[in-house]
Amino acid sequence: MAKSKTQFICSECGYASGKWSGQCPSCESWNTMVEELVVTAPAAAGKSTSVPGRIVTFDKIPLESGKRFRTEIEEFDRVLGGGVVPGGVTLAGGEPGIGKSTLFLQVAKQLTAYGSVLYVSGEESPSQIKMRAKRLGVEENIYLMAETEVGSILAGVEQLSPKFLIIDSIQTLYDAGLSSAPGSVGQVRGCASRITQAAKHMGIAVFIVGHVTKEGAIAGPRVLEHIVDTVLYFEGERTSNLRILRAVKNRFGSTDEIGVFEMRDAGMMEVKNPTMLFEGDFGQDMSGVSVFAATQGTRPMLLEIQALCAHTQLNIPRRLVSGIDQNRLYMICAVLEKKIGLKLYQQDIFVNVAGGIKVREHAADLAMAVSIVSSLRNLGVPRDTAFIGEVGLSGEIRHVAQLSKRVSECAKMGIGRVFVPKSSLERGVEYKAKVEGVSTLSDVLAKVF
């Protein structure tokens, strides 16, 4: 006879405990221990009756063709690594209203060229989805199921045998064999596991939409992200139409790629040249603003790094950032004070990446340092000049990757002068813009100001 007991499971990391606690002992998150009813089957007496699994060597495993299904939405295909992989499971998360359902309905429209698509919605009625589909111009024969019980969904999948399955969203599904409520740790984990197993067994490409917490992480246990093959995050401000689709996990491609979209009445529209959105006018010199040539995966783009230094009467000056790691700002300020001799202890410093995009590479250090010095001294930075380089603790400019792509993008956008690490210059390579190799931060400041 099956036995049931109550456990408290952390919704962040999946840690299980027999008693409740305010803080998870494993990941140290507060108020994440959720009560779950766990049903265990009795252990079988005697020897195990399980049949051994099939064991093969690598040379006996047939290689698949590696075919991908392209959605013709280039920004979406770029993030996935070239298209949709048969049997792959993709999890996408984002804030409410950011455009998850809209984008995947557009993706469903494109995938009908390769086979049948089943769209499962646990949040909207068929008439509501039809209204949005009409607005987006989705007229193709897409199968729709408004269901939340995972057993019924998988039964419908076996009956239809679609090539693509879209689940919107995983937090609304429940397994009738579990007594917990939909959206709980056990339900999310169990439903995701059953859907993933069915996808691998039948070779169906699955897209799962997930809710996010107030911190921006996908709601549910962390094991949910380990189950799937690809994890995508939507980024963007509610007051802006710009949307960034970023891959944070991808078993079939790079995790550095981003897709840039713009939300319009007709749906999510691709942005072919993101530099035009993130970069302002190159013709006017401005204090506190410098140009940085960034790379997002295989795509180079120019970004504005803005800084503002303001005198403060506070004992502890403020250091605020938007779009960049705050710890890098602390480090750059320390280097400017120690190695350059600037007095920043009476200055509030604000740093912003224009356009709302997030920069996660250290190659932006040099542009950030130049912007801070420019604002502090109220000196304009030439708008036809870009800065690329990581700043070390001793003030040296360190090597960066993909220099040729960055410089080519600078030349394409009219940048005539680029400061780069001397160690990154390659012999025999002709760059499309004038590059100046520098070794220290003081060298750059002396040449610019």
C-alpha positions in Angstrom: 0.0 0.0 0.0 1.3 3.4 -0.9 2.3 5.7 1.9 2.0 9.5 2.0 3.9 12.0 4.0 4.3 15.8 4.1 7.5 17.4 3.1 8.6 21.0 2.8 10.4 21.7 -0.6 12.3 24.8 -1.6 10.7 26.4 -4.6 14.1 27.8 -5.7 16.4 24.8 -5.5 14.2 21.8 -4.7 15.7 21.1 -1.3 13.4 18.8 0.8 13.0 18.9 4.5 10.8 17.2 7.0 10.0 20.5 8.8 9.3 24.1 7.8 12.0 26.8 8.1 12.0 30.4 7.1 15.3 30.1 5.2 16.2 27.3 2.9 19.3 25.5 4.4 20.6 24.8 0.9 20.3 28.0 -1.2 19.6 30.3 1.8 16.6 31.8 0.1 13.9 33.2 2.5 10.2 32.1 2.5 10.6 29.5 -0.2 9.8 26.3 1.7 6.5 25.1 0.4 4.5 22.2 1.9 4.0 19.2 -0.5 2.3 15.9 -0.1 4.7 13.1 -1.2 3.3 9.6 -2.1 5.8 6.8 -2.0 5.2 3.3 -3.2 6.2 0.4 -0.8 9.5 -1.3 -1.5 9.1 -4.7 -3.3 10.1 -7.7 -1.3 13.0 -9.9 -2.5 15.0 -9.2 -5.6 14.3 -6.4 -8.0 12.1 -7.2 -11.0 13.4 -4.3 -13.1 14.6 -5.1 -16.6 18.1 -3.8 -17.3 18.3 -1.0 -19.8 19.9 -1.3 -23.2 23.6 -0.6 -23.2 25.4 0.3 -26.4 28.8 1.8 -27.4 29.2 5.1 -29.1 30.2 3.5 -32.5 26.8 1.7 -32.5 24.7 4.8 -32.0 23.4 6.2 -35.4 24.0 9.9 -35.9 21.0 12.1 -36.7 21.1 14.4 -39.7 21.0 17.4 -37.4 18.2 19.0 -39.4 16.6 22.1 -37.9 13.3 23.7 -38.7 13.8 27.3 -39.5 10.9 29.6 -38.5 12.0 32.4 -40.9 12.0 34.7 -37.8 15.7 35.3 -38.0 16.1 36.8 -34.5 14.3 33.7 -33.0 16.3 31.3 -35.1 19.5 33.1 -34.1 18.9 32.6 -30.4 18.0 28.9 -30.8 21.3 28.4 -32.7 19.9 28.1 -36.2 16.4 26.8 -35.8 14.1 24.4 -33.9 15.7 21.0 -33.1 13.4 18.0 -33.5 12.7 16.5 -30.0 14.1 19.6 -28.3 12.4 21.2 -25.3 12.6 24.9 -24.9 11.5 26.8 -21.8 10.8 30.6 -22.1 10.2 32.9 -19.2 9.4 36.6 -18.9 7.3 39.2 -17.1 3.5 39.3 -17.7 2.6 41.2 -20.9 6.1 41.1 -22.3 5.0 39.2 -25.4 5.7 35.5 -24.8 2.3 34.2 -26.0 2.4 36.6 -29.0 5.8 35.5 -30.2 5.0 31.8 -29.9 1.8 32.2 -31.8 3.8 33.8 -34.5 6.3 30.9 -34.3 3.4 28.4 -34.6 2.3 30.1 -37.8 5.8 29.7 -39.3 6.2 26.1 -38.2 3.0 24.9 -39.9 5.1 24.7 -43.1 6.8 21.6 -41.6 3.9 19.8 -39.9 1.0 20.1 -37.5 1.3 22.4 -34.5 -0.6 21.9 -31.2 -1.1 25.0 -29.1 -2.1 24.1 -25.5 -3.4 27.0 -23.4 -4.2 26.8 -19.7 -4.7 30.5 -19.3 -6.9 31.7 -22.1 -10.1 30.4 -23.7 -10.1 29.4 -27.4 -12.1 32.5 -28.3 -9.5 34.7 -26.6 -6.6 33.1 -28.5 -8.6 33.4 -31.7 -8.9 37.1 -31.2 -5.2 37.5 -30.8 -4.5 35.2 -33.7 -6.7 37.3 -36.0 -4.9 40.5 -34.9 -1.5 38.8 -35.7 -2.7 37.5 -39.1 -2.5 33.8 -38.1 -4.9 32.1 -40.4 -3.1 28.7 -40.7 -4.5 25.4 -39.5 -3.1 25.4 -35.9 -4.6 22.9 -33.5 -5.8 24.3 -30.2 -6.4 22.7 -26.9 -7.6 24.5 -23.8 -6.7 22.0 -21.1 -4.7 21.9 -17.8 -4.6 18.2 -16.9 -1.3 16.8 -18.2 -2.6 13.3 -18.7 -5.4 14.6 -21.0 -2.8 16.8 -22.9 -0.5 13.8 -23.5 -3.4 11.7 -24.6 -4.3 14.4 -27.2 -0.7 14.5 -28.3 -0.6 10.8 -28.9 -3.9 11.0 -30.9 -2.8 13.9 -33.1 1.0 13.2 -33.2 2.0 16.8 -33.9 5.5 17.8 -34.9 5.4 20.8 -32.6 3.8 21.4 -29.2 3.4 24.7 -27.4 2.5 24.8 -23.7 1.2 28.1 -22.3 2.0 27.9 -19.4 3.6 25.2 -17.3 2.4 26.8 -14.0 -1.3 26.2 -15.0 -0.9 22.4 -15.6 -1.5 19.7 -13.0 -1.1 16.0 -12.7 -4.2 14.2 -11.4 -1.9 11.7 -9.7 -0.5 14.4 -7.4 -2.6 16.0 -4.7 -0.8 19.4 -4.6 -2.2 22.5 -6.3 -1.3 23.6 -9.8 1.8 25.8 -9.9 3.4 24.1 -6.8 6.9 22.7 -6.9 5.8 19.1 -7.2 3.2 19.8 -10.0 5.6 21.9 -12.0 8.4 19.4 -11.8 6.1 16.4 -12.4 4.3 17.9 -15.4 7.6 19.2 -17.0 9.1 15.7 -16.6 6.2 13.9 -18.3 6.1 16.4 -21.2 9.8 16.1 -21.7 9.7 12.3 -21.7 6.9 12.4 -24.3 8.8 14.8 -26.5 12.0 12.7 -26.5 10.0 9.5 -27.1 7.9 10.9 -30.0 10.5 13.3 -31.4 8.2 16.4 -30.9 9.7 19.9 -30.5 8.2 21.4 -27.4 8.0 25.1 -26.3 7.0 25.7 -22.7 6.1 29.1 -21.4 6.9 29.8 -17.8 6.0 32.5 -15.3 8.7 34.4 -13.5 9.1 35.5 -9.9 9.5 39.1 -8.8 13.3 38.7 -8.9 13.0 37.8 -12.6 13.8 34.1 -12.3 11.5 31.4 -13.8 9.0 30.3 -11.1 9.2 26.8 -9.8 12.1 24.6 -8.8 15.5 25.1 -10.3 15.4 21.5 -11.5 12.9 22.7 -14.2 15.7 24.5 -16.1 17.9 21.4 -15.9 15.2 19.2 -17.4 14.8 21.2 -20.6 17.3 21.6 -23.4 17.0 25.4 -23.9 16.1 28.2 -21.6 15.1 31.6 -23.0 14.4 34.9 -21.1 12.5 37.9 -22.3 14.0 41.2 -21.2 12.4 44.6 -21.6 10.9 47.6 -19.9 7.1 48.0 -19.7 7.4 51.6 -20.9 9.4 50.5 -24.0 8.4 48.5 -27.0 11.9 47.0 -27.2 12.2 43.3 -26.3 15.4 41.3 -25.9 15.2 37.5 -26.2 18.3 36.0 -24.5 19.4 32.3 -24.2 20.8 31.4 -20.9 21.0 27.7 -21.6 21.2 25.9 -25.0 22.4 22.4 -25.6 22.2 22.9 -29.3 23.9 26.3 -29.7 25.6 29.3 -28.1 24.3 30.9 -24.9 25.6 34.4 -25.8 23.1 35.1 -28.6 20.3 37.6 -28.3 17.3 38.4 -30.4 16.0 41.9 -30.7 12.3 42.6 -31.3 9.9 45.5 -31.2 6.4 45.1 -29.9 3.8 46.5 -32.3 0.1 46.0 -33.0 0.9 43.3 -35.6 3.0 41.4 -33.1 6.7 41.0 -32.4 8.7 42.6 -35.2 12.4 41.8 -35.8 15.0 44.6 -35.4 17.5 44.0 -38.2 20.0 46.6 -37.0 19.9 47.0 -33.2 22.7 49.6 -33.2 20.3 52.2 -34.6 18.1 51.7 -31.5 20.8 51.7 -28.9 23.1 54.4 -30.4 22.3 58.1 -30.7 23.6 60.8 -33.0 27.3 60.5 -33.8 27.7 64.1 -34.8 27.8 65.9 -31.4 30.4 65.6 -28.7 28.9 65.1 -25.3 30.3 64.9 -21.8 29.8 61.7 -19.9 28.8 59.7 -23.0 31.1 57.2 -24.8 30.6 54.6 -27.5 31.3 50.9 -26.7 31.5 48.2 -29.4 29.8 45.2 -27.8 29.3 41.7 -29.0 26.2 39.6 -28.2 27.1 36.1 -29.4 28.0 36.5 -33.1 26.4 39.9 -33.4 28.4 43.2 -32.9 26.6 46.3 -31.9 27.4 49.8 -30.7 26.1 51.0 -27.4 26.2 54.2 -25.4 27.7 54.1 -21.9 26.5 57.1 -20.1 27.9 58.4 -16.8 26.9 61.3 -14.5 29.1 62.6 -11.6 27.3 64.9 -9.2 28.7 66.5 -6.0 27.1 65.1 -2.8 27.0 66.0 0.8 26.4 62.4 1.9 29.0 60.6 3.9 28.7 57.6 1.7 28.3 58.6 -2.0 25.9 56.7 -4.2 26.9 54.3 -7.0 23.9 53.4 -9.2 24.0 51.5 -12.4 21.5 50.4 -15.0 22.3 47.7 -17.6 25.8 46.8 -16.2 27.2 45.0 -13.3 27.4 47.3 -10.2 30.6 45.5 -9.0 32.4 46.6 -12.1 31.5 50.2 -11.3 33.0 49.9 -7.8 36.2 48.4 -9.3 36.5 51.1 -12.0 36.0 53.9 -9.4 38.7 52.3 -7.2 41.2 52.2 -10.2 40.4 55.8 -11.1 41.1 57.0 -7.6 44.2 54.9 -7.0 45.9 54.9 -10.4 44.7 58.1 -12.0 44.4 60.2 -8.8 40.8 61.3 -9.2 38.8 62.3 -6.1 35.5 60.5 -6.3 34.7 60.2 -2.6 32.4 63.3 -2.8 30.7 62.3 -6.0 27.5 60.4 -6.7 28.1 58.4 -9.8 25.3 57.1 -12.0 26.1 54.8 -15.0 23.5 53.8 -17.6 23.6 51.7 -20.8 21.3 53.5 -23.2 18.4 51.6 -24.8 17.7 49.3 -21.8 20.0 46.5 -22.9 22.2 44.6 -20.4 25.9 44.4 -20.9 27.5 41.3 -19.3 31.1 41.5 -20.7 34.0 43.2 -19.0 35.1 44.8 -22.3 32.9 47.7 -21.4 35.2 48.8 -18.6 37.2 51.2 -20.7 34.2 53.0 -22.1 32.7 53.3 -18.6 35.9 54.7 -17.2 36.1 57.3 -20.0 32.5 58.3 -19.4 33.1 58.8 -15.7 36.2 61.0 -16.3 34.4 62.9 -19.0 31.5 63.7 -16.7 33.7 64.6 -13.7 35.8 67.0 -15.8 32.9 68.1 -17.9 34.8 67.4 -21.1 33.2 66.1 -24.2 34.1 62.7 -25.7 34.5 62.6 -29.5 31.5 60.9 -30.9 33.5 59.4 -33.7 35.6 57.4 -31.2 34.8 54.0 -29.6 36.4 52.3 -26.7 37.0 48.5 -26.2 38.9 46.9 -23.4 38.8 45.4 -19.9 40.5 47.4 -17.2 42.6 45.5 -14.7 43.2 46.4 -11.0 46.6 47.9 -11.9 45.1 50.1 -14.6 46.2 48.0 -17.5 44.0 47.4 -20.5 43.4 43.7 -21.0 42.7 41.5 -24.0 39.1 41.2 -25.5 37.7 38.7 -27.9 36.3 39.2 -31.4 38.1 42.4 -32.0 37.7 42.3 -35.8 33.9 42.1 -35.6 33.8 45.0 -33.2 36.0 47.2 -35.3 34.1 46.4 -38.5 30.8 47.4 -36.9 32.4 50.7 -35.8 33.5 51.4 -39.4 30.0 50.5 -40.6 28.4 53.1 -38.3 30.9 55.9 -39.1 33.3 55.5 -36.2 36.7 56.6 -37.4 38.9 55.9 -34.3 38.8 52.9 -31.9 40.9 52.5 -28.8 41.6 48.8 -28.3 44.0 46.7 -26.1 47.4 46.5 -27.6 47.5 42.8 -26.7 44.4 42.2 -28.9 45.9 43.5 -32.1 46.7 40.8 -34.7 49.6 41.1 -37.0 48.8 41.3 -40.7 45.2 42.1 -40.1 43.8 45.2 -41.9 41.1 46.8 -39.8 38.4 48.8 -41.4 38.7 51.7 -38.9 41.7 53.4 -37.4 42.7 51.4 -34.3 45.0 52.6 -31.5 46.5 50.0 -29.3 46.8 51.1 -25.7 48.3 49.4 -22.6 47.1 51.4 -19.7 44.1 53.5 -18.7 46.3 56.6 -18.2 47.4 56.4 -21.9 43.8 56.4 -23.1 42.8 59.4 -20.9 45.9 61.4 -22.1 45.0 60.8 -25.7 41.3 61.5 -25.4 41.3 64.6 -23.1 
